[in-house]
């Protein structure tokens, strides 16, 4: 198999070399025509000749290959109106140039137009006929000469154009296509003599992706013609779609001669969830696909098309709008050629159509009018002319060749007709042409042999009478700046279904790709606490800054709620109530003691220290109010120091009071003069000394490292606890430690011992349990625990020390006597 392939390749190379030698040294060789010559469908002689290949008919009938007799020539049927108009356009342009006095003034251009029937076989046969140049009967002999063809216009399809360019390339004959858009033909290394008056598919394929992206479609299917045109164009689209974040559910292809593949394509479309299909098809494949979709009643699809079929009239059938209604795609700009519509209905048939003006058998080709019969029905038909979008491309191609010849023949007032112009010279001259045709289009070729991409965006719409119209809804112009190239009036487009694999993720969520599926298929995951996404289809959630937290919808960072123990909440109100209640109760006790100051029970309890103790207790109750409310710099410094000083004052009074009683009992012993060392002055001084020590500790604390307002975000992420930082924990510990040190020295061996002892037990129990509760309680509960400790210890002192005395004064006044008080003192020996 490999050996036969090698021999086949060597034979092909030998044929090419031999043909080239015929071409360069034609005068030295004699040519023999083998087989029947292929005649052009339309032709005219001239000083310079332009060849052309158009699929004027689209169905080719193969002859019998029984090998019992000589096969008949191939026959073609089914007129392709669009390509017939292109052939007419070429003749119209040539006749216009021949009449011109400024372009090739004394030179006539002839033409040879072949019908390829849309067949590769007929196309190759026509190509060889153009390069042979001289049509002679089979078996005749003549001197081989250079082909009179200076350039070839064609073909219509990219795959056929690739074959044409590869065949003519070794002979350096320029090929100018009016509709071959495959990006592959831009490769100047492989196709150095190829030119085109239409842009390559590079821009169109990318612009297809831009349309899909702009209209919000992220989930599409694709189908393309399985040839150079479809495969190259679809490859560019798929790459661009990936760049733009568009997902392709399926990508299938077929060719017009593959019905089995077409059926599989239809089944794939039927089963898919994508509602948008990018169809990179020629009009032939699109017609076949449309038939199958209509038969199976597959509707509700949004077709995105290319210039090859989006304005093809043959696709408009009674049932086609159910499938293609609302289709969007790019079309070559529609440019009217002045005088062309009149030409195709009258002048062409009178001057260029062979069968109407040939007399007898005078034609050198022995024309048979039967082969033109199907074309004659178009004689008076011109309704399609305004929609012929490629006519201007053919027109520009003819003029490009004419301008090249004009420069090569050194035309001024006349041309040097005796100059021998080689096709290669025409190719070189084509690279330099730069002119403007009468419609206003500027024609020139870039480094790839192409022109600037300029498209209209077409939308299939239905008028009130039911007729289908190709409505322009935008444009693409590669000559404009990047940000102005593409314009789409989305509001003028009909039939815009949604086509997504997954619905958009709203703000407050992020996309999580589904395992094993394209990136467009994802789940919407809510952002975590403290994170937000404020955009649709966000890939990640953003962390809120330190003092901010996500709102309920997770789409905005809001300031965290600030928490502190306020006067307006229930806990604060309860604590304020007990604080004021304690202060008020202390005031009532003080009033009672003042009213009973001359009674034995008051005198026995050292009234001066009792009043000072009651005053300090009222301050203890009131200092708890400084712990409630929004912490400020002053309230933070005041709350702990005020509590520490007032409580030390309270404990100092209790200590001084009990020491006085203790000293008084010791003074009753014989020879004791201890009371002179602890009189009223010493009592006041001791209370003052103990209190000043606490004041000194507090001043040092406030000077070195005072408490300050602090935003605590450690316990709760969603809120800020506004509290007072202790500053120096050593200072705070010193304040509480000093209180405990004083409390431990209280004696218990006089008549009030059991009450003071019990009050100190309450004090110690409260403050011992306060420490773990204070450390473990978060937020405002910490402050409430501290206030509770202050109030509990204050109430403990108030009730344990003063309630028995108040009970006697109020309910047992008969016991409020000196005798009774003396009797209550237990006798002890020291």
ZICOR-V214027 format. One record per residue. RES is the residue in three letters. PHI is phi as a letter, one per 40 degrees, with the letter a starting at -180 (none if undefined). PSI is psi in degrees with one decimal (999 if undefined). Layout:
BEGIN
res = (RES RES)
phi = (PHI PHI)
psi = (PSI PSI)
END
This chain:
BEGIN
res = (UNK UNK UNK UNK UNK UNK UNK UNK UNK UNK UNK UNK UNK UNK UNK UNK UNK UNK UNK UNK UNK UNK UNK UNK UNK UNK UNK UNK UNK UNK UNK UNK UNK UNK UNK UNK UNK UNK UNK UNK UNK UNK UNK UNK UNK UNK UNK UNK UNK UNK UNK UNK UNK UNK UNK UNK UNK UNK UNK UNK UNK UNK UNK UNK UNK UNK UNK UNK UNK UNK UNK UNK UNK UNK UNK UNK UNK UNK UNK UNK UNK UNK UNK UNK UNK UNK UNK UNK UNK UNK UNK UNK UNK UNK UNK UNK UNK UNK UNK UNK UNK UNK UNK UNK UNK UNK UNK UNK UNK UNK UNK UNK UNK UNK UNK UNK UNK UNK UNK UNK UNK UNK UNK UNK UNK UNK UNK UNK UNK UNK UNK UNK UNK UNK UNK UNK UNK UNK UNK UNK UNK UNK UNK UNK UNK UNK UNK UNK UNK UNK UNK UNK UNK UNK UNK UNK UNK UNK UNK UNK UNK UNK UNK UNK UNK UNK UNK UNK UNK UNK UNK UNK UNK UNK UNK UNK UNK UNK UNK UNK UNK UNK UNK UNK UNK UNK UNK UNK UNK UNK UNK UNK UNK UNK UNK UNK UNK UNK UNK UNK UNK UNK UNK UNK UNK UNK UNK UNK UNK UNK UNK UNK UNK UNK UNK UNK UNK UNK UNK UNK UNK UNK UNK UNK UNK UNK UNK UNK UNK UNK UNK UNK UNK UNK UNK UNK UNK UNK UNK UNK UNK UNK UNK UNK UNK UNK UNK UNK UNK UNK UNK UNK UNK UNK UNK UNK UNK UNK UNK UNK UNK UNK UNK UNK UNK UNK UNK UNK UNK UNK UNK UNK UNK UNK UNK UNK UNK UNK UNK UNK UNK UNK UNK UNK UNK UNK UNK UNK UNK UNK UNK UNK UNK UNK UNK UNK UNK UNK UNK UNK UNK UNK UNK UNK UNK UNK UNK UNK UNK UNK UNK UNK UNK UNK UNK UNK UNK UNK UNK UNK UNK UNK UNK UNK UNK UNK UNK UNK UNK UNK UNK UNK UNK UNK UNK UNK UNK UNK UNK UNK UNK UNK UNK UNK UNK UNK UNK UNK UNK UNK UNK UNK UNK UNK UNK UNK UNK UNK UNK UNK UNK UNK UNK UNK UNK UNK UNK UNK UNK UNK UNK UNK UNK UNK UNK UNK UNK UNK UNK UNK UNK UNK UNK UNK UNK UNK UNK UNK UNK UNK UNK UNK UNK UNK UNK UNK UNK UNK UNK UNK UNK UNK UNK UNK UNK UNK UNK UNK UNK UNK UNK UNK UNK UNK UNK UNK UNK UNK UNK UNK UNK UNK UNK UNK UNK UNK UNK UNK UNK UNK UNK UNK UNK UNK UNK UNK UNK UNK UNK UNK UNK UNK UNK UNK UNK UNK UNK UNK UNK UNK UNK UNK UNK UNK UNK UNK UNK UNK UNK UNK UNK UNK UNK UNK UNK UNK UNK UNK UNK UNK UNK UNK UNK UNK UNK UNK UNK UNK UNK UNK UNK UNK UNK UNK UNK UNK UNK UNK UNK UNK UNK UNK UNK UNK UNK UNK UNK UNK UNK UNK UNK UNK UNK UNK UNK UNK UNK UNK UNK UNK UNK UNK UNK UNK UNK UNK UNK UNK UNK UNK UNK UNK UNK UNK UNK UNK UNK UNK UNK UNK UNK UNK UNK UNK UNK UNK UNK UNK UNK UNK UNK UNK UNK UNK UNK UNK UNK UNK UNK UNK UNK UNK UNK UNK UNK UNK UNK UNK UNK UNK UNK UNK UNK UNK UNK UNK UNK UNK UNK UNK UNK UNK UNK UNK UNK UNK UNK UNK UNK UNK UNK UNK UNK UNK UNK UNK UNK UNK UNK UNK UNK UNK UNK UNK UNK UNK UNK UNK UNK UNK UNK UNK UNK UNK UNK UNK UNK UNK UNK UNK UNK UNK UNK UNK UNK UNK UNK UNK UNK UNK UNK UNK UNK UNK UNK UNK UNK UNK UNK UNK UNK UNK UNK UNK UNK UNK UNK UNK UNK UNK UNK UNK UNK UNK UNK UNK UNK UNK UNK UNK UNK UNK UNK UNK UNK UNK UNK UNK UNK UNK UNK UNK UNK UNK UNK UNK UNK UNK UNK UNK UNK UNK UNK UNK UNK UNK UNK UNK UNK UNK UNK UNK UNK UNK UNK UNK UNK UNK UNK UNK UNK UNK UNK UNK UNK UNK UNK UNK UNK UNK UNK UNK UNK UNK UNK UNK UNK UNK UNK UNK UNK UNK UNK UNK UNK UNK UNK UNK UNK UNK UNK UNK UNK UNK UNK UNK UNK UNK UNK UNK UNK UNK UNK UNK UNK UNK UNK UNK UNK UNK UNK UNK UNK UNK UNK UNK UNK UNK UNK UNK UNK UNK UNK UNK UNK UNK UNK UNK UNK UNK UNK UNK UNK UNK UNK UNK UNK UNK UNK UNK UNK UNK UNK UNK UNK UNK UNK UNK UNK UNK UNK UNK UNK UNK UNK UNK UNK UNK UNK UNK UNK UNK UNK UNK UNK UNK UNK UNK UNK UNK UNK UNK UNK UNK UNK UNK UNK UNK UNK UNK UNK UNK UNK UNK UNK UNK UNK UNK UNK UNK UNK UNK UNK UNK UNK UNK UNK UNK UNK UNK)
phi = (none c c c c c c c c c c c c c c c c c c c c d c c b c c c b b b b c b g c c b c c c b a a c a c b b b c a b b c c b b b b b c c c b c g c a c c c c c b b a g c c d c c c c c c c c c c d c c c c c c c c c b b f d b b b b b a b b b c c f g b c c c c c c c c c c c c c g b c b c d g c b a c c b c c c c c a b b i c c c c c c c c c c c c c c d c c f c c b b c c a c b d c d c c c c c c b c b b b a b b c c c d c c c c c d c c c d c c c g c b b b b b a a c c a d d c c c c c c c c c c c c c c c g c b b c a b b a a b d c b c c c c c c c c c c c c c c b c c b b c b c b c c c c c c c c d d c c c c c f c b g b b c b b b c c b c b c c c c c b d b c c c c c d g d b a c b c d c b c c d g c c c c c c b c d c c b b c c c c b c b f b c c c b f d b c c c b c c c c c c d b b a c c d c c c c c d c c c d c c c c c c c c c c d c c c f c b c a b c c c c c c c d c c c c c c c c b c a a b c c c h c c b a b c c c g b b c c b b b c b b c b b c c c g c c b c c c b i a b b c c c d d c b c b b b c c c c c b g b c c a b c b c c c c d h b b c b c c c g b c c c b a b c b c c c d g b b b b b c f c c b c b c c c d c b a c c c c g b a c b d c c c b a c b c c c c c c c c c c c c c c c c c c c c c c c c c c c c c b c c c c c c c c b f d c c c c c c c c c c c c c c c c c c c c b h c c b c c c c c c c c c c c c c c c c c c c c c c c c c c c c c c c c c c c c c c g c b c c c c b c d c c c c c c c c c c c c c c c c c c c c c c c c a c c a c a c c b c c b c c a b c c a c c c g c c c c c c c c c c c c c c c c c c c c b b b c b d c c c d c c c c c d c c c c c c c c c c c c c c c g c c d c c c c c d c c c c c c c c c c c c c b c c c c c c c c b b c c c c b c c c c c c c c c c b b b)
psi = (-44.3 -37.8 -42.1 -35.7 -39.2 -45.4 -39.2 -40.9 -43.0 -39.7 -39.8 -43.6 -39.4 -41.2 -40.9 -44.4 -42.9 -41.9 -38.7 -38.6 -37.8 -37.7 -38.1 -25.1 54.1 -33.0 -18.3 -5.8 148.5 130.6 140.0 125.3 123.9 124.9 -176.3 138.6 154.4 123.4 148.0 153.3 -41.1 134.9 160.8 138.3 154.6 174.7 -36.5 145.3 135.1 127.7 162.0 145.8 119.3 138.7 72.9 -30.3 154.1 -8.8 125.6 131.9 120.2 140.8 174.2 133.1 51.3 -13.7 26.5 -17.6 170.5 128.9 143.3 157.2 155.7 142.3 144.5 150.0 177.8 90.2 131.5 100.6 -38.8 -43.7 -26.6 -39.3 -34.4 -38.6 -41.8 -38.8 -41.2 -46.4 -40.1 -43.7 -40.9 -44.6 -36.8 -40.7 -39.9 -26.9 -10.2 142.4 -9.5 -26.8 118.0 62.5 -39.6 25.6 134.1 143.8 129.8 175.5 154.4 108.3 119.9 145.3 118.5 -6.8 16.1 20.9 137.5 -36.9 -48.2 -34.9 -44.0 -39.5 -42.4 -37.8 -44.4 -36.0 -39.3 -41.6 -27.0 -41.1 -40.6 118.3 110.9 163.2 156.8 135.4 -16.9 154.2 139.5 162.5 128.3 131.4 168.2 141.8 139.9 -4.2 124.7 -19.9 155.6 130.7 123.1 179.8 -170.4 -43.1 153.1 -44.2 -42.7 -35.1 -36.0 -45.8 -44.7 -45.3 -38.5 -33.1 -43.7 -16.0 -47.0 -20.9 5.3 33.9 121.5 137.6 128.6 112.9 145.0 -13.2 3.5 112.4 1.1 130.2 -23.7 -27.7 -4.7 -7.1 103.0 -19.5 -40.9 -28.9 68.3 -18.1 21.0 136.1 162.7 148.2 22.6 150.0 155.3 166.9 -2.9 -50.6 -39.9 -43.9 -41.6 -40.1 -30.0 -42.3 -36.1 -38.8 -48.3 -44.2 -44.3 -35.5 8.4 19.1 120.0 1.3 104.0 161.6 157.0 146.1 136.5 158.6 134.7 69.7 -175.0 -43.5 -53.8 -41.6 -43.7 -44.1 -41.7 -35.2 -41.4 -41.6 -45.2 -39.7 -44.3 -39.3 -38.9 -39.9 -34.9 3.1 25.8 133.3 141.3 117.6 -40.9 153.5 109.4 163.2 158.8 166.7 157.5 -22.5 15.5 78.8 -31.9 -43.4 -38.5 -41.2 -39.8 -36.8 -44.9 -41.1 -38.4 -45.2 -39.8 -37.4 -15.6 162.7 -12.4 131.9 -7.7 130.0 122.6 111.3 98.3 73.3 156.8 169.7 -28.4 -51.4 -36.3 -37.0 -42.5 -43.6 -41.6 -41.7 -45.0 -39.1 -38.5 -41.2 -41.1 4.9 44.8 105.6 -175.8 16.6 150.3 110.0 134.3 115.4 176.1 173.1 -20.6 -27.5 -12.2 -25.4 23.6 115.9 -28.3 -17.0 -12.2 104.7 169.5 -31.6 -2.7 -30.0 -23.9 -28.3 -44.6 -0.2 131.7 4.1 143.9 146.1 176.2 139.8 148.8 141.2 139.7 115.4 122.6 131.5 117.8 128.3 -7.8 -39.4 -41.0 -35.4 -43.7 -17.0 -13.3 -67.5 -42.5 -46.9 -24.0 -28.1 -33.8 -20.5 121.0 -38.3 -14.4 -18.9 13.4 131.8 126.8 -135.7 32.3 -19.8 138.7 -15.5 5.9 59.7 137.1 112.6 -11.2 -32.4 -10.5 1.1 -40.8 -18.4 -25.9 -25.5 -14.9 3.9 -43.6 15.1 127.2 12.9 -27.5 -13.3 -43.2 -22.0 4.2 98.3 -19.9 -5.2 -40.4 -29.3 -42.4 -44.0 -47.3 -35.6 -43.6 -44.5 -32.4 -43.5 -41.2 -42.3 -34.6 -46.6 -36.6 -42.2 -35.9 -34.4 6.4 48.3 131.4 -94.8 -23.1 173.5 151.5 88.6 -18.7 -11.2 134.6 112.2 122.3 149.1 -35.7 -36.9 -36.8 -40.4 -42.7 -37.7 -31.4 -31.6 -19.3 -4.7 145.4 101.5 171.4 127.5 174.2 -21.0 -7.3 -5.0 135.2 128.8 123.9 159.8 136.2 -170.7 -18.1 0.6 8.2 -175.6 173.3 138.0 121.8 117.1 156.5 144.8 121.3 140.0 127.7 114.3 157.8 128.6 173.5 -27.5 3.8 -5.1 147.9 130.6 144.9 96.8 124.6 129.6 13.6 -172.4 163.1 123.5 105.9 -11.1 -13.6 165.0 155.7 -42.4 -2.9 3.2 -37.3 124.1 129.5 120.1 86.4 -29.3 -18.8 -0.3 135.2 156.2 80.8 80.1 158.4 142.2 91.9 149.4 -40.0 142.1 155.7 141.7 122.2 165.4 142.5 -4.4 168.3 158.9 135.1 111.8 136.7 133.0 130.2 7.3 165.2 163.1 -19.8 -9.4 113.0 164.9 151.4 111.3 125.9 144.2 149.9 165.7 133.8 0.8 152.1 160.7 121.4 16.7 153.6 140.1 45.0 138.0 -27.3 155.0 144.6 140.0 134.5 149.3 170.7 -49.2 11.8 158.3 155.6 144.7 -177.9 -34.3 -7.6 29.3 5.5 139.7 125.2 157.0 136.5 146.9 133.9 124.7 129.6 163.2 109.7 164.7 -17.6 -16.1 163.5 -45.9 -42.3 -41.1 -42.6 -44.9 -38.4 -41.5 -49.7 -32.0 -49.0 -35.4 -43.9 -43.6 -41.8 -40.1 -39.9 -39.5 -40.4 -40.0 -41.6 -42.2 -42.3 -44.2 -37.7 -39.9 -21.7 27.9 -22.0 0.1 157.3 -35.8 -32.2 -44.8 -37.0 -21.9 21.4 82.7 -34.8 -45.6 -29.1 -44.6 -38.0 -35.9 -42.1 -37.3 -42.9 -34.1 -39.9 -38.3 -37.2 -43.5 -43.3 -28.9 -20.4 -22.7 -25.1 -16.2 -12.2 145.0 172.5 123.5 133.5 174.2 -41.1 -40.6 -34.7 -41.2 -30.7 -39.5 -48.7 -37.8 -40.4 -42.9 -45.5 -43.8 -46.2 -35.7 -35.9 -39.9 -41.6 -50.0 -36.5 -39.0 -43.3 -43.0 -46.4 -39.4 -44.3 -34.3 -37.9 -45.7 -42.2 -42.4 -34.0 -40.2 -35.8 -25.8 -17.2 -12.0 146.4 133.5 7.9 127.1 35.7 -28.7 -25.3 -16.9 -6.6 61.8 -169.8 -39.3 -43.7 -34.9 -47.6 -41.5 -38.7 -42.0 -42.8 -39.2 -47.5 -40.4 -39.9 -33.2 -42.1 -40.1 -40.9 -42.3 -43.3 -39.1 -42.9 -40.6 -48.1 -27.3 -45.1 -53.7 84.4 159.7 154.1 157.1 140.1 133.0 103.8 114.3 19.4 -40.0 -42.4 133.9 -28.7 -7.2 161.8 127.4 114.4 112.8 174.5 119.1 139.2 -9.9 -96.8 115.1 -24.5 -42.0 -43.6 -41.3 -36.2 -38.9 -49.3 -37.2 -37.9 -38.0 -45.3 -36.6 -41.8 -39.8 -29.4 -18.9 -0.8 125.9 166.2 28.9 37.2 -174.6 -20.4 10.2 -44.3 -33.7 -43.6 -40.4 -45.7 -40.3 -36.9 -33.1 -42.8 -45.2 -49.3 -41.8 -43.3 -47.5 -24.0 -43.7 -20.7 -38.1 -54.8 -34.1 -37.9 -40.3 -38.9 -15.8 123.0 152.7 -142.7 -17.0 -33.4 -45.9 -41.2 -39.5 -41.6 -42.0 -41.5 -41.8 -43.3 -47.3 -40.4 -46.2 -35.8 -46.0 -36.3 -46.8 -43.1 -48.1 -41.6 -36.2 -40.0 -21.9 -38.8 -39.2 -40.7 -35.6 -43.8 -44.2 -35.6 -37.8 -18.5 59.1 -23.0 -19.8 -5.1 62.2 160.1 -40.8 -45.4 -39.5 -38.5 -32.9 -21.2 -16.6 121.5 143.1 125.1 148.2 135.5 999)
END
